Amino acid sequence: MAKRKEGGHRANLVRCYLNDNEYRRFHAFAQALNMNLSDLIRREIIHSGLIESDPGKLLVLFGTIGSELGAIRKLLGEIRGGPGPPPAPDESSLQRLENSINTFQASQDSLLGQIRAIMQRLDIKSKPV
């Protein structure tokens, strides 16, 4: 362990090089939260639980979510009257359905992007230095 900085209780320096765009985004994010860069790193990386995440547990969790979504779809099918065709919808119902589908698709795309980012972070973390 490194010698402590005079007057401080933290002694280990972490260096990271960012390009101009990355630094601008990082700095803007910290300013929006009214935090300095060091505190933001500690909050997002060290204290968020990101480092303790287990990829295996995450995959099990995502599998469980998928199973539960399948069960929900099955129940909705039973509620509407079984596997037969539903009654003909009116125009407003179709519009609401289309809006719901678009909202769901946007949420799904966002979640998929977040899951990929988490998996990339976990993959980087699990590689030996």
KOLSEGU-708703 format. One line per 8 residues: number of its first residue (from 1); their letters; for each residue x, y, z of N, C-alpha, C, O, CB. Coordinates in Angstrom, 2 decimals. Glycine has a CB too. Layout:
% residues N
NUM = a = X:Y:Z:X:Y:Z:X:Y:Z:X:Y:Z:X:Y:Z  ...
END
This chain:
% residues 129
1 = makrkegg = 0.84:-1.17:0.00:0.00:0.00:0.00:0.89:1.24:0.00:1.95:1.26:0.64:-0.96:0.00:1.22  0.46:2.24:-0.71:1.25:3.46:-0.86:1.21:4.31:0.41:0.32:4.19:1.25:0.74:4.27:-2.05  2.22:5.16:0.49:2.30:6.09:1.61:1.17:7.11:1.48:0.90:7.60:0.38:3.70:6.79:1.66  0.53:7.43:2.58:-0.59:8.36:2.55:-0.14:9.77:2.21:0.92:10.23:2.62:-1.30:8.36:3.88  -1.00:10.43:1.45:-0.75:11.81:1.09:-0.80:12.66:2.36:-1.64:12.44:3.23:-1.79:12.32:0.05  0.11:13.61:2.45:0.18:14.44:3.64:-1.15:15.16:3.86:-1.66:15.84:2.97:1.33:15.46:3.52  -1.71:14.99:5.07:-2.96:15.64:5.43:-4.19:14.90:4.93:-5.31:15.34:5.19:-2.97:17.02:4.91  -4.02:13.82:4.23:-5.17:13.10:3.68:-5.21:11.66:4.15:-4.29:11.20:4.82:-5.14:13.14:2.17
9 = hranlvrc = -6.25:10.97:3.80:-6.37:9.57:4.19:-6.39:8.64:2.98:-6.58:7.43:3.13:-7.62:9.36:5.03  -6.21:9.18:1.81:-6.13:8.35:0.61:-4.72:8.44:0.03:-4.14:9.53:-0.06:-7.21:8.78:-0.46  -4.18:7.30:-0.35:-2.79:7.30:-0.77:-2.56:6.74:-2.17:-1.47:6.88:-2.72:-1.97:6.53:0.20  -3.56:6.11:-2.76:-3.37:5.43:-4.03:-3.97:6.22:-5.18:-5.17:6.50:-5.20:-3.98:4.03:-3.98  -3.14:6.58:-6.13:-3.55:7.37:-7.27:-3.92:6.43:-8.42:-3.21:5.46:-8.70:-2.43:8.34:-7.70  -5.03:6.73:-9.09:-5.45:5.99:-10.27:-5.43:6.96:-11.43:-6.04:8.03:-11.37:-6.88:5.34:-10.08  -4.72:6.59:-12.51:-4.62:7.47:-13.68:-5.38:6.85:-14.84:-5.41:5.63:-15.02:-3.14:7.72:-14.08  -5.99:7.72:-15.62:-6.76:7.27:-16.78:-6.68:8.37:-17.82:-6.93:9.54:-17.51:-8.25:6.94:-16.41
17 = ylndneyr = -6.36:8.02:-19.04:-6.32:9.00:-20.12:-7.63:8.95:-20.88:-8.09:7.88:-21.28:-5.12:8.73:-21.06  -8.24:10.12:-21.09:-9.49:10.24:-21.83:-9.27:11.15:-23.03:-8.45:12.06:-22.99:-10.62:10.79:-20.92  -10.01:10.89:-24.11:-9.93:11.83:-25.22:-10.76:13.06:-24.85:-11.44:13.07:-23.82:-10.44:11.17:-26.57  -10.71:14.09:-25.69:-11.38:15.35:-25.36:-12.88:15.18:-25.16:-13.45:15.75:-24.23:-11.13:16.38:-26.44  -13.51:14.42:-26.02:-14.95:14.21:-25.91:-15.31:13.44:-24.63:-16.25:13.81:-23.93:-15.46:13.45:-27.14  -14.56:12.39:-24.33:-14.81:11.63:-23.11:-14.65:12.52:-21.87:-15.47:12.47:-20.95:-13.85:10.43:-23.02  -13.60:13.31:-21.87:-13.36:14.18:-20.72:-14.48:15.22:-20.57:-14.94:15.49:-19.46:-12.00:14.89:-20.85  -14.91:15.81:-21.69:-16.01:16.80:-21.62:-17.27:16.17:-21.04:-17.92:16.76:-20.19:-16.30:17.38:-23.03
25 = rfhafaqa = -17.60:14.96:-21.52:-18.80:14.27:-21.01:-18.66:13.93:-19.54:-19.59:14.13:-18.76:-19.06:13.00:-21.82  -17.50:13.43:-19.17:-17.24:13.05:-17.78:-17.31:14.28:-16.87:-17.94:14.24:-15.81:-15.85:12.38:-17.65  -16.67:15.36:-17.29:-16.65:16.59:-16.49:-18.05:17.19:-16.39:-18.44:17.66:-15.32:-15.67:17.60:-17.10  -18.80:17.20:-17.49:-20.16:17.74:-17.48:-21.06:16.93:-16.55:-21.90:17.48:-15.83:-20.75:17.76:-18.90  -20.89:15.62:-16.57:-21.68:14.75:-15.69:-21.38:15.05:-14.23:-22.29:15.16:-13.41:-21.40:13.26:-16.00  -20.10:15.20:-13.90:-19.71:15.51:-12.52:-20.26:16.88:-12.12:-20.76:17.04:-11.00:-18.17:15.48:-12.37  -20.17:17.86:-13.00:-20.68:19.19:-12.68:-22.19:19.17:-12.47:-22.70:19.84:-11.57:-20.32:20.18:-13.79  -22.91:18.40:-13.29:-24.36:18.32:-13.14:-24.75:17.74:-11.79:-25.80:18.08:-11.25:-24.95:17.46:-14.26
33 = lnmnlsdl = -23.90:16.87:-11.25:-24.16:16.27:-9.94:-23.53:17.08:-8.81:-23.64:16.73:-7.64:-23.63:14.85:-9.90  -22.85:18.19:-9.18:-22.15:19.03:-8.21:-21.13:18.22:-7.41:-21.07:18.31:-6.18:-23.17:19.71:-7.26  -20.34:17.42:-8.14:-19.33:16.57:-7.52:-18.00:16.81:-8.23:-17.97:17.20:-9.39:-19.74:15.06:-7.57  -16.89:16.56:-7.52:-15.61:16.58:-8.21:-15.40:15.21:-8.87:-16.11:14.26:-8.56:-14.43:16.93:-7.24  -14.44:15.13:-9.76:-14.24:13.91:-10.53:-13.89:12.71:-9.65:-14.35:11.60:-9.91:-13.16:14.12:-11.55  -13.09:12.93:-8.63:-12.70:11.82:-7.74:-13.90:11.25:-7.01:-14.05:10.03:-6.92:-11.66:12.30:-6.73  -14.76:12.13:-6.49:-15.94:11.65:-5.77:-16.90:10.92:-6.71:-17.54:9.94:-6.32:-16.67:12.82:-5.10  -16.99:11.40:-7.95:-17.85:10.73:-8.92:-17.33:9.32:-9.21:-18.12:8.38:-9.28:-17.93:11.55:-10.22
41 = irreiihs = -16.04:9.19:-9.38:-15.45:7.86:-9.61:-15.74:6.94:-8.43:-16.16:5.80:-8.61:-13.93:7.96:-9.86  -15.50:7.44:-7.23:-15.76:6.61:-6.05:-17.22:6.18:-5.98:-17.52:5.02:-5.71:-15.39:7.37:-4.77  -18.14:7.14:-6.24:-19.56:6.83:-6.14:-19.99:5.83:-7.20:-20.70:4.87:-6.89:-20.39:8.10:-6.26  -19.57:6.03:-8.44:-20.05:5.20:-9.54:-19.36:3.84:-9.64:-19.98:2.86:-10.04:-19.88:5.94:-10.83  -18.10:3.77:-9.28:-17.35:2.53:-9.46:-17.22:1.76:-8.14:-17.57:0.58:-8.06:-15.96:2.83:-10.03  -16.72:2.42:-7.13:-16.42:1.73:-5.87:-17.67:1.45:-5.04:-17.88:0.32:-4.60:-15.44:2.55:-5.05  -18.49:2.47:-4.84:-19.61:2.33:-3.91:-20.92:1.92:-4.57:-21.91:1.72:-3.87:-19.82:3.61:-3.19  -20.95:1.79:-5.88:-22.20:1.44:-6.57:-22.46:-0.07:-6.56:-23.57:-0.50:-6.87:-22.16:1.93:-8.01
49 = gliesdpg = -21.47:-0.85:-6.21:-21.61:-2.30:-6.26:-21.22:-2.87:-7.61:-21.30:-4.08:-7.80:-23.02:-2.68:-5.94  -20.79:-2.02:-8.55:-20.43:-2.48:-9.88:-19.29:-3.50:-9.81:-19.31:-4.51:-10.52:-20.02:-1.30:-10.77  -18.32:-3.25:-8.97:-17.16:-4.13:-8.88:-17.55:-5.49:-8.31:-16.95:-6.51:-8.66:-16.07:-3.50:-8.03  -18.55:-5.51:-7.43:-18.96:-6.77:-6.81:-19.93:-7.57:-7.67:-20.32:-8.67:-7.28:-19.58:-6.49:-5.47  -20.33:-7.05:-8.84:-21.30:-7.74:-9.69:-20.71:-9.04:-10.20:-19.55:-9.11:-10.61:-21.73:-6.84:-10.86  -21.54:-10.08:-10.18:-21.13:-11.39:-10.66:-21.85:-11.66:-11.99:-23.08:-11.72:-12.02:-21.45:-12.51:-9.60  -21.10:-11.81:-13.09:-21.75:-12.01:-14.39:-22.68:-13.22:-14.41:-23.72:-13.18:-15.05:-20.70:-12.18:-15.46  -22.32:-14.27:-13.72:-23.17:-15.46:-13.68:-24.51:-15.17:-13.04:-25.55:-15.61:-13.52:-22.48:-16.58:-12.92
57 = kllvlfgt = -24.48:-14.42:-11.94:-25.74:-14.05:-11.27:-26.58:-13.15:-12.14:-27.81:-13.27:-12.16:-25.45:-13.37:-9.94  -25.93:-12.23:-12.88:-26.67:-11.35:-13.77:-27.36:-12.15:-14.88:-28.51:-11.87:-15.21:-25.75:-10.30:-14.37  -26.66:-13.13:-15.45:-27.27:-13.92:-16.51:-28.45:-14.73:-15.99:-29.46:-14.87:-16.68:-26.23:-14.86:-17.13  -28.33:-15.26:-14.76:-29.46:-15.98:-14.15:-30.63:-15.03:-13.96:-31.78:-15.39:-14.23:-29.04:-16.61:-12.80  -30.33:-13.82:-13.48:-31.38:-12.83:-13.27:-32.07:-12.48:-14.58:-33.30:-12.40:-14.63:-30.79:-11.57:-12.63  -31.30:-12.26:-15.65:-31.91:-11.94:-16.93:-32.74:-13.11:-17.45:-33.79:-12.90:-18.06:-30.83:-11.57:-17.95  -32.29:-14.33:-17.22:-33.08:-15.50:-17.61:-34.39:-15.56:-16.85:-35.42:-15.91:-17.43:-32.29:-16.77:-17.37  -34.36:-15.23:-15.56:-35.56:-15.21:-14.74:-36.54:-14.16:-15.25:-37.74:-14.41:-15.34:-35.22:-14.95:-13.27
65 = igselgai = -36.01:-12.99:-15.60:-36.86:-11.93:-16.13:-37.54:-12.40:-17.42:-38.74:-12.18:-17.61:-36.03:-10.64:-16.40  -36.78:-13.05:-18.30:-37.35:-13.56:-19.54:-38.44:-14.59:-19.29:-39.48:-14.58:-19.96:-36.27:-14.17:-20.39  -38.22:-15.47:-18.33:-39.23:-16.49:-17.99:-40.50:-15.84:-17.46:-41.61:-16.24:-17.81:-38.67:-17.47:-16.95  -40.32:-14.83:-16.60:-41.48:-14.15:-16.04:-42.26:-13.39:-17.12:-43.49:-13.35:-17.08:-41.05:-13.18:-14.93  -41.55:-12.79:-18.08:-42.24:-12.13:-19.19:-43.04:-13.13:-20.01:-44.15:-12.84:-20.44:-41.22:-11.40:-20.08  -42.49:-14.32:-20.22:-43.22:-15.36:-20.93:-44.47:-15.79:-20.20:-45.52:-16.00:-20.81:-42.33:-16.56:-21.16  -44.36:-15.91:-18.87:-45.53:-16.28:-18.07:-46.60:-15.19:-18.14:-47.80:-15.48:-18.20:-45.12:-16.53:-16.60  -46.17:-13.93:-18.12:-47.11:-12.81:-18.21:-47.84:-12.84:-19.55:-49.05:-12.67:-19.62:-46.39:-11.45:-18.03
73 = rkllgeir = -47.08:-13.07:-20.62:-47.71:-13.16:-21.95:-48.73:-14.29:-22.01:-49.80:-14.14:-22.60:-46.63:-13.36:-23.04  -48.40:-15.42:-21.41:-49.31:-16.57:-21.39:-50.59:-16.21:-20.63:-51.69:-16.52:-21.09:-48.63:-17.80:-20.75  -50.43:-15.56:-19.47:-51.61:-15.17:-18.70:-52.47:-14.16:-19.46:-53.70:-14.24:-19.42:-51.17:-14.57:-17.35  -51.84:-13.23:-20.14:-52.60:-12.26:-20.94:-53.38:-12.96:-22.04:-54.51:-12.59:-22.33:-51.66:-11.20:-21.54  -52.78:-13.96:-22.65:-53.47:-14.74:-23.67:-54.68:-15.46:-23.10:-55.72:-15.53:-23.74:-52.53:-15.73:-24.30  -54.54:-16.02:-21.88:-55.66:-16.71:-21.24:-56.76:-15.72:-20.87:-57.95:-16.03:-21.01:-55.18:-17.46:-19.99  -56.38:-14.54:-20.42:-57.37:-13.53:-20.03:-58.18:-13.08:-21.24:-59.39:-12.90:-21.14:-56.67:-12.32:-19.38  -57.53:-12.92:-22.36:-58.24:-12.42:-23.55:-59.10:-13.51:-24.19:-59.88:-13.21:-25.09:-57.25:-11.88:-24.58
81 = ggpgpppa = -58.98:-14.74:-23.74:-59.88:-15.77:-24.24:-59.21:-16.94:-24.92:-59.84:-17.65:-25.69:-60.84:-15.18:-25.17  -57.95:-17.14:-24.65:-57.29:-18.30:-25.20:-56.54:-18.00:-26.48:-56.35:-16.84:-26.85:-58.27:-19.38:-25.45  -56.11:-19.07:-27.16:-55.24:-18.89:-28.32:-55.96:-18.42:-29.57:-55.30:-18.10:-30.56:-54.55:-20.17:-28.60  -57.28:-18.38:-29.57:-58.01:-17.96:-30.76:-57.79:-16.49:-31.06:-57.21:-15.76:-30.25:-59.50:-18.23:-30.60  -58.26:-16.05:-32.21:-58.08:-14.65:-32.58:-58.90:-13.73:-31.68:-60.03:-14.06:-31.31:-58.46:-14.43:-34.05  -58.35:-12.59:-31.33:-59.09:-11.64:-30.50:-60.17:-10.95:-31.34:-60.12:-10.99:-32.57:-58.13:-10.59:-29.88  -61.14:-10.33:-30.68:-62.15:-9.61:-31.45:-61.52:-8.45:-32.23:-60.45:-7.96:-31.86:-63.26:-9.07:-30.52  -62.17:-8.03:-33.30:-61.63:-6.95:-34.14:-61.56:-5.66:-33.33:-62.55:-5.23:-32.75:-62.51:-6.75:-35.41
89 = pdesslqr = -60.38:-5.02:-33.29:-60.25:-3.79:-32.50:-60.75:-2.57:-33.26:-60.81:-2.55:-34.49:-58.79:-3.58:-32.09  -61.12:-1.54:-32.49:-61.49:-0.28:-33.14:-60.23:0.55:-33.38:-59.14:0.18:-32.95:-62.52:0.51:-32.27  -60.39:1.67:-34.08:-59.24:2.50:-34.48:-58.44:3.03:-33.29:-57.21:3.02:-33.33:-59.73:3.67:-35.32  -59.12:3.49:-32.24:-58.40:4.03:-31.07:-57.62:2.94:-30.35:-56.54:3.19:-29.82:-59.39:4.71:-30.10  -58.17:1.74:-30.32:-57.46:0.62:-29.70:-56.18:0.30:-30.46:-55.14:0.02:-29.86:-58.37:-0.62:-29.63  -56.27:0.35:-31.78:-55.08:0.09:-32.59:-54.01:1.14:-32.35:-52.82:0.82:-32.28:-55.44:0.05:-34.08  -54.43:2.40:-32.23:-53.47:3.48:-31.99:-52.80:3.31:-30.62:-51.59:3.47:-30.50:-54.17:4.86:-32.07  -53.59:2.98:-29.60:-53.04:2.76:-28.26:-52.08:1.57:-28.27:-51.02:1.61:-27.65:-54.17:2.52:-27.22
97 = lensintf = -52.47:0.52:-28.98:-51.60:-0.66:-29.08:-50.29:-0.31:-29.76:-49.22:-0.71:-29.30:-52.31:-1.78:-29.86  -50.37:0.44:-30.86:-49.15:0.84:-31.57:-48.25:1.70:-30.67:-47.04:1.52:-30.66:-49.50:1.61:-32.85  -48.85:2.62:-29.94:-48.07:3.45:-29.01:-47.43:2.61:-27.92:-46.27:2.82:-27.56:-48.97:4.52:-28.37  -48.17:1.65:-27.40:-47.62:0.76:-26.36:-46.47:-0.07:-26.90:-45.45:-0.25:-26.23:-48.72:-0.16:-25.80  -46.64:-0.57:-28.11:-45.58:-1.39:-28.72:-44.33:-0.55:-28.94:-43.22:-1.00:-28.65:-46.05:-2.00:-30.06  -44.50:0.68:-29.44:-43.34:1.55:-29.66:-42.64:1.90:-28.36:-41.41:1.93:-28.30:-43.78:2.83:-30.38  -43.42:2.18:-27.32:-42.84:2.49:-26.01:-42.09:1.28:-25.46:-40.98:1.42:-24.93:-43.94:2.93:-25.02  -42.70:0.09:-25.59:-42.06:-1.13:-25.12:-40.76:-1.38:-25.88:-39.74:-1.73:-25.28:-43.00:-2.33:-25.28
105 = qasqdsll = -40.79:-1.19:-27.21:-39.59:-1.42:-28.02:-38.47:-0.47:-27.63:-37.31:-0.87:-27.54:-39.92:-1.26:-29.51  -38.82:0.81:-27.39:-37.80:1.78:-26.98:-37.21:1.39:-25.62:-36.00:1.48:-25.41:-38.41:3.20:-26.92  -38.07:0.96:-24.69:-37.59:0.54:-23.38:-36.71:-0.69:-23.49:-35.68:-0.79:-22.83:-38.77:0.26:-22.44  -37.11:-1.63:-24.33:-36.34:-2.85:-24.53:-34.98:-2.54:-25.13:-33.97:-3.10:-24.71:-37.11:-3.83:-25.43  -34.94:-1.65:-26.12:-33.67:-1.27:-26.74:-32.75:-0.60:-25.73:-31.55:-0.87:-25.69:-33.92:-0.33:-27.93  -33.32:0.27:-24.91:-32.53:0.95:-23.88:-31.97:-0.06:-22.87:-30.80:0.00:-22.50:-33.38:2.01:-23.16  -32.83:-0.98:-22.43:-32.39:-2.00:-21.48:-31.30:-2.88:-22.09:-30.32:-3.20:-21.42:-33.58:-2.87:-21.04  -31.47:-3.25:-23.34:-30.45:-4.07:-24.01:-29.12:-3.34:-24.07:-28.07:-3.95:-23.83:-30.92:-4.44:-25.43
113 = gqiraimq = -29.14:-2.04:-24.38:-27.91:-1.26:-24.39:-27.26:-1.20:-23.03:-26.04:-1.30:-22.91:-28.19:0.14:-24.88  -28.07:-1.05:-21.99:-27.53:-1.00:-20.63:-26.95:-2.36:-20.23:-25.90:-2.42:-19.60:-28.62:-0.58:-19.64  -27.63:-3.44:-20.60:-27.13:-4.78:-20.28:-25.80:-5.02:-20.99:-24.87:-5.56:-20.39:-28.16:-5.87:-20.69  -25.71:-4.62:-22.26:-24.45:-4.79:-22.99:-23.32:-4.00:-22.34:-22.19:-4.48:-22.24:-24.61:-4.36:-24.46  -23.63:-2.76:-21.89:-22.61:-1.94:-21.24:-22.15:-2.61:-19.94:-20.95:-2.62:-19.63:-23.15:-0.52:-20.95  -23.09:-3.15:-19.18:-22.73:-3.84:-17.93:-21.86:-5.05:-18.23:-20.85:-5.29:-17.56:-24.00:-4.27:-17.15  -22.25:-5.83:-19.25:-21.49:-7.03:-19.58:-20.09:-6.66:-20.07:-19.13:-7.38:-19.76:-22.22:-7.85:-20.66  -19.95:-5.56:-20.81:-18.63:-5.13:-21.25:-17.78:-4.73:-20.05:-16.61:-5.07:-19.97:-18.75:-3.96:-22.24
121 = rldikskp = -18.38:-4.00:-19.11:-17.64:-3.60:-17.91:-17.20:-4.82:-17.12:-16.07:-4.88:-16.63:-18.50:-2.70:-17.02  -18.12:-5.79:-17.00:-17.78:-6.99:-16.26:-16.70:-7.80:-16.98:-15.82:-8.38:-16.35:-19.02:-7.85:-16.03  -16.77:-7.84:-18.31:-15.76:-8.54:-19.09:-14.41:-7.88:-18.92:-13.40:-8.57:-18.76:-16.16:-8.58:-20.57  -14.37:-6.55:-18.96:-13.11:-5.83:-18.78:-12.57:-6.09:-17.37:-11.37:-6.29:-17.19:-13.29:-4.31:-19.02  -13.46:-6.08:-16.37:-13.04:-6.28:-14.99:-12.49:-7.67:-14.76:-11.57:-7.87:-13.96:-14.21:-6.03:-14.06  -13.06:-8.66:-15.48:-12.64:-10.05:-15.23:-11.35:-10.42:-15.94:-10.76:-11.46:-15.64:-13.74:-11.00:-15.65  -10.90:-9.60:-16.88:-9.64:-9.92:-17.58:-8.46:-9.60:-16.68:-8.45:-8.57:-16.01:-9.53:-9.13:-18.92  -7.46:-10.50:-16.66:-6.27:-10.22:-15.84:-5.51:-9.02:-16.35:-5.42:-8.77:-17.56:-5.35:-11.44:-15.81
129 = v = -4.96:-8.28:-15.42:-4.23:-7.06:-15.77:-2.82:-7.37:-16.20:-2.06:-6.45:-16.53:-4.21:-6.09:-14.60
END
